[in-house]
Amino acid sequence: MPTPIDTRGIFVRTRPLVALSAAATLALLLAGCAGGATPDATPSSTDSAATDICSSAVPSGANSDAVEVEGEQGEPATATFTSPMEITSSERTVIIEGDGDAIEDGDLVDYALTVFDAATGEEAAVEGYETPILPVSVIFGSGADQFFGCATVGSRIVMALPQTEQSSAAVWVLDVLGTETATTASGEAQDPVDGMPTVELDEDGVPTVTLPEGDLPTEFEKSTLIKGDGAVVADGDAVMVQYQGVSWNSGEVFDQSWGAAPFSFSTSGGVVPGFADAVIGETVGSQVIAVLPPSAGYGEGEINEEDLTGQTLVFVIDILAVQAVPAQ
């Protein structure tokens, strides 16, 4: 069964994020890094999970400890350090301990950051202080726990980050602004559309799809099941969602984010066309259902159970957050 990191899958994380800001890059790389088999449980915060989140945060080191930061938490920072800074592994130093709640497993974190080039010491980006950016989903083992695990709301964190395929070595000053708990659609229920699959939600918002009788659809179609009142998703935006994918051919769920972390992606690439089309034009807080024929999914051809080639797909998608990404 394809997973979110399958190179032919819906979500291709190896695609360069060349059009994204530093903050959007962090969100897309860390907010939904849940791979593997289809999850089977809704995330919950427990004592053991909280302990795991704390232990997964990267330790402090000589580089992160050496950064001197000026400015108030919640405002853009000024950082001074000896450059070029040679960074071989990630380091984290909490320079201001916030007096808010501790971040726990499953939280969505609102944050802002100032980024500095480790080679020159110059400011490279300032994000999230005037306009909110896509929140990060902190789930144990997802990647974001290394940045935010066990930090408290109101904290200021210095991260020294080595070079990766997506970015140069950098020093990040992260401000933890708050947490969100909305992990499902939150708008008004809409009347179902005749001929479309129907959806029932359990108490945690996890969908069960029932497929109608009849021939397989041959055209892309979508409808809004729950209408949110948030911002409209535009082409090129970064979006955070919960999703479930069902094969119309087999009737089986082949992948979903429920039970793991909400997933973030760019509507301009990295997903199959029909998945992006399903959310473009919709509003935050909405739930949509989309039917993707092979041409809008994994491609035409002989039906393949392994990579979904030739299969007609149904996606239920809850739109949790959006961030407009300026063109570069």
WOJO-V654857 format. One record per residue. N is the residue number from 0. RES is the residue in one letter. PSI is psi in radians with two decimals (NA if undefined). NEAR is the number of other C-alpha atoms within 12 Angstrom. Layout:
# WOJO-V654857
N/RES/PSI/NEAR ; N/RES/PSI/NEAR
This chain:
# WOJO-V654857
0/M/2.32/25 ; 1/P/2.57/29 ; 2/T/2.94/29 ; 3/P/-0.33/38 ; 4/I/0.18/25 ; 5/D/2.36/25 ; 6/T/-0.28/18 ; 7/R/0.12/24 ; 8/G/-3.12/29 ; 9/I/-0.70/42 ; 10/F/1.97/37 ; 11/V/1.75/27 ; 12/R/-0.19/32 ; 13/T/-0.11/22 ; 14/R/2.29/25 ; 15/P/2.40/19 ; 16/L/1.03/31 ; 17/V/-0.38/22 ; 18/A/0.14/24 ; 19/L/2.61/34 ; 20/S/2.97/32 ; 21/A/-0.73/35 ; 22/A/-0.75/39 ; 23/A/-0.64/41 ; 24/T/-0.80/36 ; 25/L/-0.80/35 ; 26/A/-0.77/44 ; 27/L/-0.54/48 ; 28/L/-0.52/40 ; 29/L/-0.42/36 ; 30/A/-0.48/48 ; 31/G/0.81/44 ; 32/C/0.85/34 ; 33/A/1.92/38 ; 34/G/-2.88/32 ; 35/G/-2.84/21 ; 36/A/2.94/21 ; 37/T/2.21/26 ; 38/P/2.75/24 ; 39/D/0.26/16 ; 40/A/2.60/16 ; 41/T/2.35/26 ; 42/P/2.51/27 ; 43/S/2.66/23 ; 44/S/2.13/21 ; 45/T/2.96/14 ; 46/D/-0.75/13 ; 47/S/-0.67/14 ; 48/A/-0.72/25 ; 49/A/-0.70/27 ; 50/T/-0.75/20 ; 51/D/-0.76/25 ; 52/I/-0.72/33 ; 53/C/-0.76/29 ; 54/S/-0.35/22 ; 55/S/-0.23/27 ; 56/A/2.39/33 ; 57/V/2.58/29 ; 58/P/2.86/25 ; 59/S/2.88/24 ; 60/G/-3.13/21 ; 61/A/-0.65/22 ; 62/N/-0.92/33 ; 63/S/-0.59/37 ; 64/D/-0.46/24 ; 65/A/-0.18/23 ; 66/V/2.20/34 ; 67/E/2.22/23 ; 68/V/2.37/32 ; 69/E/2.68/20 ; 70/G/2.75/18 ; 71/E/2.52/18 ; 72/Q/2.37/30 ; 73/G/0.00/31 ; 74/E/2.74/25 ; 75/P/2.48/28 ; 76/A/2.73/32 ; 77/T/2.21/28 ; 78/A/2.44/36 ; 79/T/2.25/29 ; 80/F/2.82/30 ; 81/T/2.20/23 ; 82/S/2.66/21 ; 83/P/2.48/19 ; 84/M/2.12/29 ; 85/E/2.00/26 ; 86/I/2.06/27 ; 87/T/-0.33/19 ; 88/S/2.75/23 ; 89/S/2.46/29 ; 90/E/2.61/32 ; 91/R/2.23/36 ; 92/T/2.17/35 ; 93/V/1.94/37 ; 94/I/-0.34/30 ; 95/I/2.14/25 ; 96/E/1.98/21 ; 97/G/2.76/23 ; 98/D/0.25/16 ; 99/G/-2.97/17 ; 100/D/2.61/21 ; 101/A/2.48/29 ; 102/I/2.28/43 ; 103/E/2.94/39 ; 104/D/2.18/41 ; 105/G/-0.13/42 ; 106/D/2.58/41 ; 107/L/2.18/41 ; 108/V/2.20/45 ; 109/D/2.35/36 ; 110/Y/2.91/45 ; 111/A/2.82/40 ; 112/L/2.69/44 ; 113/T/2.28/38 ; 114/V/2.37/39 ; 115/F/2.44/39 ; 116/D/2.13/32 ; 117/A/-0.44/33 ; 118/A/-0.62/23 ; 119/T/-0.34/21 ; 120/G/-0.01/27 ; 121/E/2.60/23 ; 122/E/2.31/25 ; 123/A/-0.51/27 ; 124/A/2.59/28 ; 125/V/2.13/30 ; 126/E/2.45/36 ; 127/G/-0.08/32 ; 128/Y/-0.60/24 ; 129/E/-0.68/13 ; 130/T/2.18/17 ; 131/P/2.55/26 ; 132/I/2.94/36 ; 133/L/2.21/46 ; 134/P/2.79/46 ; 135/V/2.35/55 ; 136/S/2.08/50 ; 137/V/1.78/49 ; 138/I/2.42/43 ; 139/F/2.21/39 ; 140/G/0.02/30 ; 141/S/-0.31/34 ; 142/G/-0.80/30 ; 143/A/-0.42/39 ; 144/D/-0.44/38 ; 145/Q/-0.51/36 ; 146/F/-0.86/49 ; 147/F/-0.15/53 ; 148/G/2.14/42 ; 149/C/0.00/38 ; 150/A/2.82/45 ; 151/T/2.69/32 ; 152/V/2.33/34 ; 153/G/-0.04/31 ; 154/S/2.74/36 ; 155/R/2.25/38 ; 156/I/2.35/47 ; 157/V/2.20/47 ; 158/M/2.24/42 ; 159/A/2.04/43 ; 160/L/2.25/36 ; 161/P/2.95/26 ; 162/Q/2.47/20 ; 163/T/-3.13/17 ; 164/E/-0.44/15 ; 165/Q/-0.42/24 ; 166/S/2.80/25 ; 167/S/2.91/25 ; 168/A/2.45/31 ; 169/A/2.79/42 ; 170/V/2.16/51 ; 171/W/2.34/49 ; 172/V/1.92/49 ; 173/L/2.26/48 ; 174/D/2.15/42 ; 175/V/1.93/42 ; 176/L/-0.52/35 ; 177/G/-3.11/30 ; 178/T/2.70/30 ; 179/E/2.71/25 ; 180/T/-0.05/26 ; 181/A/1.90/27 ; 182/T/0.18/40 ; 183/T/2.94/39 ; 184/A/2.58/38 ; 185/S/0.27/24 ; 186/G/-2.69/24 ; 187/E/2.37/18 ; 188/A/2.46/21 ; 189/Q/2.77/18 ; 190/D/2.40/14 ; 191/P/2.70/20 ; 192/V/2.28/18 ; 193/D/2.39/13 ; 194/G/-0.26/18 ; 195/M/2.69/31 ; 196/P/2.65/35 ; 197/T/2.74/29 ; 198/V/2.30/33 ; 199/E/2.44/19 ; 200/L/2.42/22 ; 201/D/-3.06/13 ; 202/E/-0.34/10 ; 203/D/0.06/19 ; 204/G/0.10/27 ; 205/V/2.25/31 ; 206/P/2.66/35 ; 207/T/2.17/27 ; 208/V/2.34/30 ; 209/T/2.15/24 ; 210/L/2.43/30 ; 211/P/2.83/20 ; 212/E/2.77/15 ; 213/G/-3.09/12 ; 214/D/2.75/12 ; 215/L/2.39/26 ; 216/P/2.64/27 ; 217/T/-0.07/20 ; 218/E/2.63/18 ; 219/F/2.39/27 ; 220/E/2.52/28 ; 221/K/2.77/35 ; 222/S/2.74/33 ; 223/T/2.11/37 ; 224/L/-0.64/35 ; 225/I/2.27/30 ; 226/K/1.98/31 ; 227/G/2.92/28 ; 228/D/0.36/21 ; 229/G/-2.88/21 ; 230/A/2.66/24 ; 231/V/2.36/26 ; 232/V/2.21/34 ; 233/A/2.82/25 ; 234/D/2.23/27 ; 235/G/-0.20/31 ; 236/D/2.74/36 ; 237/A/2.37/46 ; 238/V/2.46/50 ; 239/M/2.28/47 ; 240/V/2.84/49 ; 241/Q/2.53/44 ; 242/Y/2.75/49 ; 243/Q/2.35/41 ; 244/G/2.26/41 ; 245/V/2.35/35 ; 246/S/2.15/40 ; 247/W/-0.49/35 ; 248/N/-0.73/28 ; 249/S/-0.36/21 ; 250/G/0.12/22 ; 251/E/2.58/25 ; 252/V/2.18/32 ; 253/F/-0.27/33 ; 254/D/2.64/37 ; 255/Q/2.76/42 ; 256/S/-0.38/44 ; 257/W/2.35/38 ; 258/G/-0.17/31 ; 259/A/-2.34/38 ; 260/A/2.53/44 ; 261/P/2.67/47 ; 262/F/2.45/50 ; 263/S/2.49/46 ; 264/F/2.95/50 ; 265/S/2.34/46 ; 266/T/-0.16/36 ; 267/S/-0.05/31 ; 268/G/2.88/30 ; 269/G/-0.07/31 ; 270/V/2.76/34 ; 271/V/2.64/32 ; 272/P/-0.73/29 ; 273/G/-0.49/35 ; 274/F/-0.75/43 ; 275/A/-0.76/39 ; 276/D/-0.49/33 ; 277/A/-0.55/39 ; 278/V/-0.42/48 ; 279/I/2.28/32 ; 280/G/-0.16/27 ; 281/E/2.93/38 ; 282/T/2.65/35 ; 283/V/2.38/39 ; 284/G/-0.11/35 ; 285/S/2.76/42 ; 286/Q/2.25/42 ; 287/V/2.70/47 ; 288/I/2.36/45 ; 289/A/2.44/43 ; 290/V/2.13/40 ; 291/L/1.96/41 ; 292/P/2.94/34 ; 293/P/-0.62/33 ; 294/S/-0.42/24 ; 295/A/-0.02/32 ; 296/G/-1.96/37 ; 297/Y/0.12/34 ; 298/G/2.71/25 ; 299/E/2.84/19 ; 300/G/-3.10/17 ; 301/E/2.41/15 ; 302/I/2.24/20 ; 303/N/2.13/20 ; 304/E/-0.40/21 ; 305/E/-0.81/18 ; 306/D/0.12/27 ; 307/L/0.19/39 ; 308/T/2.38/29 ; 309/G/-0.03/27 ; 310/Q/2.60/35 ; 311/T/2.27/41 ; 312/L/2.62/45 ; 313/V/2.23/48 ; 314/F/2.31/52 ; 315/V/2.18/47 ; 316/I/2.16/51 ; 317/D/2.16/45 ; 318/I/1.97/47 ; 319/L/-0.62/46 ; 320/A/2.75/48 ; 321/V/2.58/41 ; 322/Q/2.16/39 ; 323/A/2.31/31 ; 324/V/2.00/33 ; 325/P/2.46/17 ; 326/A/2.55/13 ; 327/Q/NA/9
